[in-house]
């Protein structure tokens, strides 16, 4: 399935707009991860554990969005946007990652 942030597909004719599709994933960061991330930030370098978790959650949200598009008999998603929102939490942060776009059917 083609997924693009563009609002059209180059050299393809869109034959039907199926509607908005979304995919969401939540990741939680606990106090210990926050602590070690802060130490890492002070001494320099990247916090690879957070990056791995964010990538995993982003992949989950994209897969969820693709499944919803397939259920609508779409073969592409255009206008992709990805949103990252910090929801807070008592023992750390919860981050919501949302992927959304327009499911379409194009002529192959």
Sine and cosine of phi, psi and omega as CSV:
sin_phi,cos_phi,sin_psi,cos_psi,sin_omega,cos_omega
0.00,0.00,0.74,-0.67,0.05,-1.00
-0.98,0.19,0.74,-0.67,0.12,-0.99
-0.78,-0.63,0.81,-0.59,-0.03,-1.00
-0.61,-0.79,0.48,-0.88,0.07,-1.00
-0.99,0.13,-0.18,0.98,0.05,-1.00
-0.94,0.33,0.36,-0.93,-0.02,-1.00
-1.00,-0.06,0.14,0.99,0.02,-1.00
-0.46,-0.89,0.17,-0.99,0.09,-1.00
-0.91,-0.41,0.84,-0.54,-0.02,-1.00
-0.90,0.43,0.73,-0.69,0.04,-1.00
0.87,0.49,0.41,0.91,0.04,-1.00
-0.76,-0.65,0.60,-0.80,0.05,-1.00
-0.99,-0.16,0.86,-0.51,0.07,-1.00
-0.98,0.21,0.84,-0.55,-0.04,-1.00
-0.97,-0.25,-0.28,0.96,0.02,-1.00
-0.33,-0.95,0.70,-0.71,0.13,-0.99
-1.00,-0.09,0.85,-0.53,-0.08,-1.00
-1.00,-0.05,-0.39,0.92,0.03,-1.00
0.83,-0.56,0.04,-1.00,-0.01,-1.00
-0.95,0.30,0.70,-0.72,0.12,-0.99
-0.80,-0.59,0.57,-0.82,-0.01,-1.00
-0.72,-0.70,0.36,-0.93,0.14,-0.99
-0.57,-0.82,0.69,-0.72,-0.04,-1.00
-0.79,-0.61,0.45,-0.89,0.11,-0.99
-0.50,-0.87,0.61,-0.79,0.05,-1.00
-0.93,-0.36,0.65,-0.76,0.16,-0.99
-0.79,-0.61,0.60,-0.80,0.02,-1.00
-0.92,-0.39,0.64,-0.77,0.06,-1.00
-0.90,-0.45,0.85,-0.53,-0.03,-1.00
-1.00,0.00,0.08,-1.00,-0.06,-1.00
-0.85,0.53,-0.66,0.76,-0.05,-1.00
-0.92,0.39,-0.67,0.75,0.07,-1.00
-0.89,0.47,-0.68,0.74,0.02,-1.00
-0.86,0.51,-0.69,0.72,-0.02,-1.00
-0.88,0.48,-0.78,0.63,-0.04,-1.00
-0.93,0.37,-0.53,0.85,0.07,-1.00
-0.90,0.44,-0.66,0.75,0.02,-1.00
-0.89,0.45,-0.67,0.75,0.05,-1.00
-0.88,0.48,-0.70,0.72,-0.01,-1.00
-0.88,0.47,-0.66,0.75,0.00,-1.00
-0.90,0.43,-0.58,0.82,-0.01,-1.00
-0.93,0.37,-0.69,0.73,-0.05,-1.00
-1.00,0.07,-0.08,1.00,0.04,-1.00
0.99,-0.15,0.31,-0.95,0.01,-1.00
0.97,-0.23,0.04,-1.00,-0.03,-1.00
-0.98,-0.22,0.48,-0.88,0.03,-1.00
-1.00,-0.02,0.99,0.10,-0.14,-0.99
-0.91,0.43,-0.48,0.87,0.02,-1.00
-0.90,0.43,-0.69,0.72,0.07,-1.00
-0.89,0.45,-0.68,0.73,-0.01,-1.00
-0.87,0.50,-0.65,0.76,0.03,-1.00
-0.90,0.45,-0.70,0.72,-0.01,-1.00
-0.91,0.41,-0.66,0.75,0.02,-1.00
-0.91,0.41,-0.67,0.74,0.04,-1.00
-0.88,0.47,-0.68,0.74,0.01,-1.00
-0.88,0.48,-0.71,0.70,0.00,-1.00
-0.92,0.40,-0.63,0.78,0.05,-1.00
-0.89,0.45,-0.68,0.73,0.03,-1.00
-0.88,0.47,-0.64,0.77,0.03,-1.00
-0.89,0.45,-0.70,0.71,-0.03,-1.00
-0.92,0.40,-0.61,0.79,0.04,-1.00
-0.92,0.40,-0.67,0.74,0.02,-1.00
-0.90,0.44,-0.66,0.75,0.03,-1.00
-0.88,0.47,-0.69,0.73,0.02,-1.00
-0.89,0.45,-0.68,0.74,0.02,-1.00
-0.89,0.46,-0.66,0.75,0.02,-1.00
-0.88,0.47,-0.66,0.75,0.03,-1.00
-0.91,0.42,-0.61,0.79,0.04,-1.00
-0.91,0.41,-0.65,0.76,0.04,-1.00
-0.88,0.47,-0.62,0.78,0.03,-1.00
-0.89,0.45,-0.41,0.91,0.05,-1.00
-1.00,0.00,0.09,1.00,-0.04,-1.00
0.90,0.43,0.55,0.83,0.06,-1.00
-1.00,0.00,0.42,-0.91,0.08,-1.00
-0.85,-0.53,0.19,0.98,0.08,-1.00
-0.31,-0.95,0.32,-0.95,0.11,-0.99
-0.76,-0.64,0.80,-0.60,0.04,-1.00
-0.91,-0.42,0.26,-0.96,0.04,-1.00
0.92,0.38,0.52,0.85,-0.04,-1.00
-0.86,0.51,0.74,-0.68,0.14,-0.99
-0.74,-0.67,0.54,-0.84,0.07,-1.00
-0.80,-0.61,0.77,-0.63,-0.05,-1.00
-0.89,-0.46,0.65,-0.76,0.05,-1.00
-0.86,-0.51,0.85,-0.52,-0.03,-1.00
-0.77,-0.63,0.75,-0.66,0.06,-1.00
-1.00,0.04,0.89,-0.46,-0.03,-1.00
-1.00,-0.08,-0.04,1.00,-0.01,-1.00
0.97,0.26,-0.36,-0.93,-0.01,-1.00
0.48,-0.88,0.23,-0.97,-0.06,-1.00
-0.99,0.14,-0.61,0.79,-0.05,-1.00
-0.95,-0.31,0.21,0.98,-0.03,-1.00
0.34,-0.94,-0.46,-0.89,-0.03,-1.00
-0.92,-0.39,0.54,-0.84,0.16,-0.99
-0.89,-0.45,0.80,-0.61,-0.03,-1.00
-0.92,-0.38,0.79,-0.61,0.06,-1.00
-0.98,-0.17,0.82,-0.57,0.07,-1.00
-0.93,-0.38,0.85,-0.53,-0.03,-1.00
-0.86,-0.50,0.78,-0.63,0.12,-0.99
-0.94,-0.35,0.70,-0.72,0.03,-1.00
-0.50,-0.86,0.45,-0.89,0.01,-1.00
-0.13,-0.99,-0.09,-1.00,-0.01,-1.00
-0.97,-0.23,0.84,-0.54,0.07,-1.00
-0.98,0.19,0.71,-0.71,-0.01,-1.00
-0.69,-0.73,0.22,-0.97,0.18,-0.98
-0.87,-0.49,0.79,-0.61,0.04,-1.00
-0.88,-0.48,0.38,-0.92,0.02,-1.00
-0.99,0.14,0.81,-0.59,-0.03,-1.00
-0.99,0.15,0.00,0.00,0.00,0.00
